[in-house]
């Protein structure tokens, strides 16, 4: 078997928390970090929910398994659900890269995914995609440097007290992962399978999120028959760190089909 195929068979690393008899929730992190980013959510809801905190390919303790494609990652997470969720089904919470993975899983595998909360997902064309790719190629060799990490942390709204953890997680990312992930996501569009999915999907973005992501909210919510969208006031991309208590409240409400926090508001129609 070729070395690349052997690496693709490396099982995703995950951390398990919470009682196994509670609803299972898989937490999917953003690019350039790891399951570390969910530590506050685990503390907040780990007593109520069965959590599987995954490190995606090329990241964290799964860095030995290369990021091959979004399709490959979707298949790997589906395998985790089948292997580790007691009833073979799991709710999904994904932010940024994790949001794209969760969107695809909800569209393709509604039998595995009763609900998905997806935050920070863009399904609209970039105005200058070639410029975006060129910027990615320039940034990739510098991703682990402290100045760029600090700039990214500010842009993402990472709280200052979280910077050291963010930097440590970012530096575990396998070389080339950032470029390969970017190539997958720059052309991302709503999956066709969303139209027939039975998954209940909540698309969320911060009020200070990038414009294309905010404009994607109503598109995502209408693509899924059981879709909804909400805008979170006063926060940016990494709002799980900016407003951890509110994020936990949204997760708990969505998983249990409860009432969403009144602070959230519906976005304008596309």
C-alpha positions in Angstrom: 0.0 0.0 0.0 1.4 3.4 -0.9 2.5 5.6 2.0 -0.2 8.2 1.2 -2.9 5.6 1.4 -1.5 4.3 4.7 -1.7 7.8 6.2 -5.3 8.3 5.0 -6.2 5.2 7.1 -5.0 6.9 10.3 -8.0 7.2 12.6 -9.0 10.7 13.5 -8.0 11.6 17.1 -10.8 12.6 19.4 -11.5 13.5 23.0 -14.7 12.1 24.6 -16.6 13.9 27.4 -20.0 13.7 29.0 -22.4 10.9 29.8 -22.8 8.3 27.0 -26.6 8.1 27.6 -27.1 11.7 26.6 -27.4 13.0 23.0 -24.1 12.7 21.1 -22.7 15.9 19.7 -19.6 16.0 17.4 -17.6 19.2 17.7 -15.7 20.3 14.5 -13.1 23.0 14.7 -11.8 25.6 12.3 -8.7 25.6 10.1 -5.4 26.2 11.8 -6.6 25.1 15.3 -7.8 21.9 16.9 -10.4 20.5 19.3 -8.7 22.8 21.8 -11.0 25.6 20.7 -14.0 23.8 22.2 -12.7 23.6 25.8 -15.1 26.2 27.2 -18.1 24.6 25.4 -17.0 21.2 26.8 -17.0 22.7 30.3 -20.4 24.3 29.8 -22.4 21.4 28.3 -20.3 18.4 29.1 -22.6 17.4 31.9 -25.7 17.5 29.7 -24.4 16.1 26.4 -22.2 13.3 25.1 -19.4 15.1 23.3 -16.9 13.8 20.7 -14.3 16.5 20.1 -12.6 15.7 16.9 -9.2 16.8 15.5 -9.7 17.1 11.7 -7.1 15.7 9.3 -3.8 17.7 9.3 -4.7 19.3 12.6 -3.8 18.7 16.3 -3.4 15.1 17.2 -4.7 14.1 13.7 -1.8 15.9 12.0 -0.4 12.6 10.8 -3.5 12.0 8.7 -3.1 14.6 5.8 -5.9 16.8 4.7 -6.8 15.2 1.3 -10.1 16.8 0.5 -13.4 17.8 2.0 -15.0 14.6 0.7 -12.3 12.5 2.5 -12.9 14.4 5.8 -16.7 14.0 5.5 -16.2 10.3 5.2 -13.8 10.2 8.1 -16.2 12.0 10.4 -19.1 9.8 9.3 -17.0 6.9 10.3 -16.4 8.4 13.7 -20.1 8.8 14.2 -20.8 5.2 13.2 -18.0 4.0 15.5 -18.4 6.2 18.6 -22.1 7.4 18.8 -24.0 4.8 20.8 -27.0 4.9 18.4 -24.9 5.6 15.3 -26.2 9.1 15.0 -24.8 12.5 16.2 -25.7 16.1 16.3 -23.0 18.3 14.7 -21.5 21.7 15.8 -19.0 23.1 13.3 -17.4 26.5 13.1 -15.5 27.8 10.1 -13.8 24.7 8.5 -15.9 22.6 10.8 -19.0 24.3 9.6 -18.3 23.3 6.0 -17.7 19.7 7.1 -21.0 19.7 9.1 -22.9 21.2 6.2 -21.8 18.5 3.9 -22.5 15.7 6.4 -26.0 17.1 7.1 -26.7 17.2 3.4 -25.3 13.8 2.4 -25.9 11.8 5.6 -29.2 12.9 7.2 -29.5 9.3 8.6 -26.4 10.0 10.7 -27.0 13.7 11.5 -30.4 14.7 13.1 -29.2 18.3 13.5 -26.3 20.5 12.6 -25.3 24.0 13.8 -23.0 25.5 11.2 -21.2 28.8 11.8 -19.0 30.9 9.6 -19.8 29.2 6.2 -19.6 31.0 2.9 -21.4 29.6 -0.1 -21.1 32.7 -2.4 -18.3 33.3 -5.0 -15.3 35.4 -4.0 -15.0 38.5 -6.1 -11.4 37.7 -7.0 -10.8 34.0 -6.4 -7.3 34.0 -8.0 -6.3 36.8 -5.7 -7.5 34.8 -2.7 -5.5 31.8 -3.8 -2.4 33.9 -4.4 -2.7 35.4 -0.9 -3.1 31.9 0.5 0.2 30.8 -1.2 2.0 33.8 0.3 0.6 33.3 3.8 1.0 29.5 4.0 4.8 29.5 4.9 4.2 32.1 7.5 1.2 30.6 9.2 3.1 29.5 12.3 5.0 32.8 12.9 4.0 34.8 15.9 3.2 38.1 14.0 0.8 36.4 11.6 -0.8 34.4 14.4 -1.4 37.6 16.3 -2.9 39.3 13.3 -5.1 36.3 12.6 -6.2 36.2 16.3 -7.2 39.8 16.1 -9.1 39.3 12.8 -10.9 36.3 14.2 -11.8 37.9 17.5 -9.7 35.4 19.6 -9.7 36.8 23.2 -6.2 37.9 24.3 -6.2 35.3 27.1 -6.6 32.5 24.5 -3.7 33.5 22.3 -1.2 31.1 23.7 -3.5 28.2 23.3 -4.5 29.3 19.8 -0.9 29.6 18.7 0.0 26.2 20.1 -2.9 24.6 18.3 -2.1 26.5 15.0 1.5 25.3 15.1 0.4 21.6 15.2 -1.1 22.0 11.7 0.7 19.8 9.2 2.6 21.6 6.4 0.5 22.2 3.3 -2.8 21.8 5.2 -3.8 25.5 5.0 -3.4 25.5 1.2 -5.2 22.3 0.6 -8.1 23.3 2.8 -8.3 26.7 1.1 -8.4 25.1 -2.3 -11.5 23.1 -1.2 -13.3 26.0 0.4 -12.8 28.9 -2.0 -15.1 27.2 -4.5 -17.6 25.9 -1.9 -21.3 26.0 -2.8 -24.5 24.7 -1.2 -24.5 20.9 -1.7 -27.3 19.7 -4.0 -28.2 17.0 -1.5 -29.3 19.6 0.9 -32.6 19.9 -0.9 -33.7 16.4 0.2 -32.0 16.3 3.6 -34.1 15.7 6.7 -31.4 17.2 9.0 -32.5 20.2 11.0 -29.8 22.8 10.2 -29.1 26.1 11.9 -26.8 28.5 10.0 -25.2 31.1 12.2 -22.8 34.1 11.8 -21.6 36.9 13.9 -22.7 40.4 13.2 -19.1 41.4 12.6 -18.4 38.4 10.4 -17.2 38.7 6.8 -19.9 40.0 4.5 -20.1 36.9 2.2 -20.6 34.7 5.2 -23.4 36.9 6.5 -25.0 37.0 3.1 -24.8 33.2 2.9 -27.1 32.7 5.9 -30.5 32.9 4.2 -29.1 30.8 1.3 -28.1 28.0 3.6 -31.3 28.2 5.6 -33.5 27.9 2.5 -31.4 25.2 1.0 -32.3 22.7 3.7 -36.0 21.9 4.1 -35.6 22.2 7.9 -33.1 25.0 7.8 -33.0 28.2 9.8 -30.5 31.1 10.2 -29.6 33.5 12.9 -27.2 36.5 13.3 -25.4 37.0 16.6 -25.0 40.6 17.6 -21.7 42.1 18.5 -19.4 39.2 17.6 -17.1 38.1 14.8 -16.0 34.8 13.3 -14.7 33.0 16.4 -17.7 33.9 18.6 -17.4 30.7 20.6 -14.5 32.4 22.3 -16.0 35.9 22.4 -19.3 34.8 23.9 -18.8 31.3 25.2 -21.9 31.3 27.5 -24.2 32.4 24.6 -22.6 29.8 22.3 -23.2 27.1 24.8 -26.8 28.2 25.2 -27.4 28.1 21.4 -25.9 24.6 21.1 -28.0 23.3 24.0 -31.2 24.8 22.5 -30.6 23.6 19.0 -29.7 20.0 20.0 -32.8 19.7 22.3 -35.1 21.6 19.8 -35.6 24.3 22.5 -36.1 28.0 22.1 -33.1 29.8 20.8 -31.8 32.8 22.8 -33.6 36.0 22.3 -30.3 37.8 21.6 -30.1 36.1 18.2 -32.0 37.7 15.3 -33.0 36.6 11.9 -30.8 37.8 9.0 -32.2 39.8 6.1 -33.4 37.7 3.1 -31.0 37.2 0.3 
